Amino acid sequence: MKSFIVIAIGGIVGLLAGWIATAAAVVMFGEQLGLSNFEGQRDLMAAFGYGPAGGLVGLIIGVWIGRRLSPA
């Protein structure tokens, strides 16, 4: 049970970190990559378009790290 909690916390932290990091990168570098900011398009795309993909990658990495750190 203790290892499940460590893995779950690792997954949640990874999900949030990945989502926030990806959304921040899109907001910062989106203009150089050609994303328009007409009516907040870049911000919405960062939050709901690219953010979930980064969150999924962060979730996978967080679970992997949690499994490595948890006692067997």
Summary of the structure (lengths in Angstrom):
residues: 72
radius of gyration: 15.2
end to end distance: 10.3
largest distance: 51.3
contacts: 214
relative contact order: 0.26
helix: 83%
strand: 0%
